[in-house]
């Protein structure tokens, strides 16, 4: 499980991509992707109005107030714990 902030968690195995919103939003392709996803209702915003990252799963895109680097570290930490069990 990966904690996204605001008390929300998602299954780690569902994650396809964790990206930094600020550094990728300038890309025309990323901007269009997120706009279409929003129009289609695929975005869930857990950022409390301050999105720093977005997480793509097979069915949903999540906005998080937590940086992509912190989320990646959490995901790697959880994977290492599960590997050692």
C-alpha positions as CSV (number, residue, x, y, z in Angstrom):
1,X,0.0,0.0,0.0
2,X,1.1,3.5,-0.7
3,X,0.0,6.5,1.4
4,X,-0.9,9.5,-0.8
5,X,-1.7,11.9,1.9
6,X,-5.1,13.0,3.4
7,X,-5.5,9.6,4.9
8,X,-5.7,7.9,1.4
9,X,-3.8,4.8,0.4
10,X,-3.8,2.8,-2.8
11,X,-2.4,-0.7,-3.6
12,X,1.2,-0.5,-4.6
13,X,0.8,-3.2,-7.3
14,X,-1.7,-0.9,-9.1
15,X,0.8,1.9,-9.7
16,X,2.1,2.4,-13.2
17,X,3.8,5.8,-12.8
18,X,4.6,8.4,-10.1
19,X,5.4,11.8,-11.6
20,X,6.3,15.3,-10.4
21,X,3.5,17.6,-11.4
22,X,5.5,20.8,-11.6
23,X,8.3,19.4,-13.8
24,X,5.9,17.6,-16.2
25,X,3.0,19.9,-16.5
26,X,4.9,22.1,-19.0
27,X,4.9,19.2,-21.5
28,X,2.1,19.6,-24.0
29,X,1.5,15.9,-24.0
30,X,1.2,15.6,-20.2
31,X,-1.0,18.7,-20.0
32,X,-3.4,17.2,-22.7
33,X,-3.3,13.8,-20.9
34,X,-4.3,15.3,-17.6
35,X,-6.9,17.5,-19.1
36,X,-8.6,14.6,-20.9
37,X,-8.4,12.5,-17.8
38,X,-10.1,15.2,-15.8
39,X,-12.8,15.7,-18.4
40,X,-13.4,11.9,-18.4
41,X,-13.6,11.7,-14.6
42,X,-10.4,9.7,-14.1
43,X,-8.7,12.1,-11.6
44,X,-9.1,11.8,-7.9
45,X,-7.5,14.8,-6.0
46,X,-6.1,13.9,-2.6
47,X,-3.8,17.0,-2.6
48,X,-6.1,19.3,-0.6
49,X,-5.6,21.9,-3.3
50,X,-1.8,21.7,-3.4
51,X,-0.9,19.0,-5.9
52,X,2.8,18.2,-6.1
53,X,2.6,14.8,-7.8
54,X,0.4,12.6,-9.8
55,X,0.1,8.8,-9.6
56,X,-1.2,6.8,-12.6
57,X,-2.8,3.4,-12.1
58,X,-4.6,1.2,-14.6
59,X,-7.9,3.0,-14.0
60,X,-7.3,6.2,-12.0
61,X,-5.0,9.2,-11.7
62,X,-4.4,10.5,-8.2
63,X,-3.1,14.0,-7.3
64,X,-1.1,14.0,-4.1
65,X,0.3,16.8,-1.9
66,X,3.4,14.6,-1.3
67,X,6.3,15.0,-3.6
68,X,7.0,12.3,-6.2
69,X,10.4,11.6,-4.7
70,X,8.9,11.0,-1.3
71,X,6.2,8.7,-2.7
72,X,8.9,6.8,-4.7
73,X,10.9,6.3,-1.5
74,X,7.9,5.1,0.4
75,X,7.1,2.6,-2.4
76,X,10.7,1.3,-2.5
77,X,10.8,1.0,1.3
78,X,7.6,-1.0,1.2
79,X,8.8,-3.2,-1.6
80,X,12.1,-3.9,0.3
81,X,10.2,-4.8,3.5
82,X,7.9,-7.2,1.5
83,X,11.0,-8.7,-0.2
84,X,12.7,-9.4,3.1
85,X,9.7,-11.2,4.6
